[in-house]
Amino acid sequence: MLPNVHRYLLFPATLVLFPLCAVAGEVSLSGQASVKYTPDSARLQFTANAEHSLPETATRRVNEQMEQWRDGISDYRDQLGSYSDASVNLYSRSIPSQERSQKPEKVAVASQTVSFTIDDLALLNPILEQAQALGMDHNVGPHQFFHSDESSLRKQALAGAIADARARCEFVANELEKQCGEVININIDGGYQPPVPMMAEMRASSDTVSNIGPRELTSRVSATFKLE
């Protein structure tokens, strides 16, 4: 089983990490907080492809591949969200001939893409194995994994950043023998999620995924408080 979600706030270790300035009766400063979590869901996409000189043959082969796919995932179908099984896309491409005097050969290409989400990552590897067994095109990368309650995580990070700004205001006020008062203005930066490096388990399309690493969502605010 893949790891459960772990959430906790990370606050800056020292106050000197953020610039601040003070004028008579006011102090302007920044606050920051982060939430670490492990993705619990994924958006997946697989494509069946076939080529043949006859369009109807290429289409038939893709249809057969898709029927095998549907049979292979029948045990999981009810657990796949936002399932989309698009119609066959048919086009032709030219294959360059080795002889200049010969015309390029044209072949028909049929493809059909299926996409869906899963909120139980225990289904990930069985589904990947089915797609790989059928030779379906796919690319599983970190950007396809997410948390099902990301809005709550963003709120946690923002609440932590606001609390950090207030705590810093109270520290400054105490050093000046004053009290931190009401907020005059506050600016909120959008939640920032640093890029996630590709994991070794996900480099090759033939690999299954053995581990989904933790991620971090950071929120920052800048605020001006009254000093009383």
Solvent accessible surface area in square Angstrom, and as a share of the most:
residue,aa,sasa,rsa
1,M,204,0.91
2,L,33,0.16
3,P,63,0.39
4,N,117,0.60
5,V,46,0.26
6,H,110,0.49
7,R,102,0.37
8,Y,107,0.41
9,L,66,0.33
10,L,66,0.33
11,F,101,0.42
12,P,33,0.21
13,A,100,0.77
14,T,69,0.40
15,L,67,0.33
16,V,134,0.77
17,L,112,0.56
18,F,31,0.13
19,P,108,0.68
20,L,82,0.41
21,C,81,0.48
22,A,55,0.43
23,V,98,0.56
24,A,106,0.82
25,G,32,0.31
26,E,62,0.28
27,V,1,0.00
28,S,35,0.23
29,L,4,0.02
30,S,22,0.14
31,G,0,0.00
32,Q,42,0.19
33,A,0,0.00
34,S,5,0.03
35,V,0,0.00
36,K,65,0.28
37,Y,3,0.01
38,T,7,0.04
39,P,2,0.01
40,D,38,0.20
41,S,2,0.01
42,A,0,0.00
43,R,124,0.45
44,L,4,0.02
45,Q,101,0.45
46,F,1,0.00
47,T,25,0.14
48,A,0,0.00
49,N,62,0.32
50,A,15,0.12
51,E,76,0.34
52,H,55,0.24
53,S,69,0.45
54,L,90,0.45
55,P,59,0.37
56,E,110,0.49
57,T,16,0.09
58,A,0,0.00
59,T,36,0.21
60,R,119,0.43
61,R,108,0.40
62,V,0,0.00
63,N,67,0.34
64,E,85,0.38
65,Q,23,0.10
66,M,1,0.00
67,E,93,0.42
68,Q,101,0.45
69,W,0,0.00
70,R,87,0.32
71,D,103,0.53
72,G,32,0.31
73,I,2,0.01
74,S,70,0.45
75,D,122,0.63
76,Y,52,0.20
77,R,95,0.35
78,D,145,0.75
79,Q,86,0.38
80,L,10,0.05
81,G,31,0.30
82,S,96,0.62
83,Y,46,0.18
84,S,53,0.34
85,D,48,0.25
86,A,50,0.39
87,S,96,0.62
88,V,45,0.26
89,N,86,0.44
90,L,85,0.42
91,Y,109,0.42
92,S,69,0.44
93,R,102,0.37
94,S,58,0.37
95,I,61,0.31
96,P,111,0.70
97,S,41,0.26
98,Q,183,0.81
99,E,99,0.44
100,R,246,0.90
101,S,108,0.70
102,Q,106,0.47
103,K,179,0.76
104,P,79,0.49
105,E,100,0.45
106,K,142,0.60
107,V,13,0.08
108,A,6,0.05
109,V,7,0.04
110,A,0,0.00
111,S,15,0.09
112,Q,12,0.05
113,T,44,0.25
114,V,0,0.00
115,S,35,0.23
116,F,4,0.02
117,T,36,0.21
118,I,2,0.01
119,D,107,0.56
120,D,53,0.28
121,L,14,0.07
122,A,45,0.35
123,L,17,0.08
124,L,2,0.01
125,N,45,0.23
126,P,45,0.28
127,I,0,0.00
128,L,2,0.01
129,E,93,0.42
130,Q,40,0.18
131,A,0,0.00
132,Q,50,0.22
133,A,86,0.67
134,L,34,0.17
135,G,55,0.52
136,M,6,0.03
137,D,83,0.43
138,H,29,0.13
139,N,108,0.55
140,V,14,0.08
141,G,1,0.01
142,P,11,0.07
143,H,139,0.62
144,Q,21,0.09
145,F,3,0.01
146,F,38,0.16
147,H,6,0.03
148,S,73,0.47
149,D,55,0.29
150,E,48,0.22
151,S,70,0.45
152,S,32,0.21
153,L,0,0.00
154,R,91,0.33
155,K,144,0.61
156,Q,55,0.25
157,A,0,0.00
158,L,50,0.25
159,A,59,0.46
160,G,3,0.03
161,A,0,0.00
162,I,71,0.36
163,A,54,0.42
164,D,16,0.08
165,A,1,0.01
166,R,79,0.29
167,A,55,0.43
168,R,5,0.02
169,C,0,0.00
170,E,93,0.42
171,F,102,0.43
172,V,19,0.11
173,A,1,0.01
174,N,104,0.53
175,E,110,0.49
176,L,92,0.46
177,E,160,0.72
178,K,93,0.39
179,Q,131,0.58
180,C,24,0.14
181,G,9,0.08
182,E,106,0.47
183,V,63,0.36
184,I,71,0.36
185,N,79,0.41
186,I,65,0.33
187,N,98,0.50
188,I,93,0.47
189,D,74,0.38
190,G,64,0.61
191,G,30,0.29
192,Y,105,0.40
193,Q,55,0.25
194,P,49,0.31
195,P,123,0.77
196,V,44,0.25
197,P,108,0.68
198,M,92,0.41
199,M,30,0.14
200,A,60,0.47
201,E,61,0.27
202,M,11,0.05
203,R,180,0.66
204,A,46,0.36
205,S,69,0.45
206,S,84,0.54
207,D,60,0.31
208,T,54,0.31
209,V,4,0.02
210,S,78,0.50
211,N,67,0.34
212,I,2,0.01
213,G,15,0.14
214,P,96,0.61
215,R,20,0.07
216,E,50,0.23
217,L,0,0.00
218,T,8,0.04
219,S,4,0.03
220,R,89,0.32
221,V,3,0.02
222,S,46,0.29
223,A,4,0.03
224,T,14,0.08
225,F,5,0.02
226,K,84,0.35
227,L,16,0.08
228,E,118,0.53
